[in-house]
């Protein structure tokens, strides 16, 4: 089991996790680029039942390129995006790595949606690269 915690920028929404990390990915999709204002996002996926959220995040739901429904959860005070839930991955939640306090646990395992990566974005050549979401 891995224990870690984190919060939004203003601290109104925080969380604690006590569970196994399922996977850690660098996502290069256009939705993540727009949602974060960066060239990619790093997500730490955990079982939803291993995450305890304190505070009241707002949510925004949209349809992803894959056709799945994505729900992004964020702080309504400071706007920090904290969590993502994908309708095709029941029981899992993606935590935005930048919100995690224990940075040593963030070890990406792959790069996904590389077809939409910003060309100048450096990627670790040791990690697998997928043009879209792998099965």
Secondary structure, 3 states (H helix, E strand, C coil): CEEEEEECCCCCCEEEEEECEEEEEEECCHHHHHHHCCCCEEEEEEEHHHEEEECCCEEEEEECCCCCEEEEEECCCCCCEEEEEECCCCCEEEEEHHHECCHHHCCCCEEECHHHCCCCCCCCCCCEECCCCCC
